[in-house]
Amino acid sequence: MKSSPQDSFVSSLEKDLKSQKPFDSQFVQAKVNERIVSFEKDLKEKSKSLLLKMHEWKEGIGVMDCEIDEIIGMINRIKTESGEKLIGPILQAGSTPSPTISKEVVFNDAKFEMPQYPNDINFFVLESVGHHINDVTGNAKGLPPLITAIPPGQTAPKFWSSPNDFVFPEFSYALNADEKCFETSFSNFFKFDPIPIHVKVSRKP
């Protein structure tokens, strides 16, 4: 195993002391100062690397927390809607709910051509719709109206009509994906940037 310059210096110093050679205090002090500077530089670099890694972990945990909250919200909403559909007819008509399936069509999956890139459920589709509490309390200017009037003769928007309303590129793919992969029926109507903030922040400049 090859010895480092520091080990060679220590060995040389021990050898000189044993042989009772004249002690060169200035030379030794210069070498010690050199080792201190080198150690300090190495310590700073490693500390910086560790802090950057911890920051990356913190951002990743923040994203996971948001995703978990959104999933919990979706589950609670599904439970509520299922309960309303089940108990609604009993409360209104005093009879048992009809076993027939509702004929209401939310969307026709035959119209969709699902993207071929790796994807997950899109939990960010409504992230930029409406006003956030930070916008309101911060007195943000230029906020879009909460209610949009559709002029006479203009076709009403068809929400939930795009595959991207339901699926979202996997994170590793999203970092380099084209804007078209993020466009939804909501971003096209309300004219906001479809790329979520956490993807923009994670993209390398």
Secondary structure by P-SEA (a helix, b strand, c coil): ccccaaaaaaaaaaaaaaaccccaaaaaaaaaaaaaaaaaaaaaaaaaaaaaaaaaaaaaaaaaaaaaaaaaaaaaaaaaaaaaaaccccccccccccccccccccccccccccccccccccccccccccccaaaaaaccccccccbbbbccccccccccccccccccccccccccccccccccaaaaaaccccccaaaaaaccc
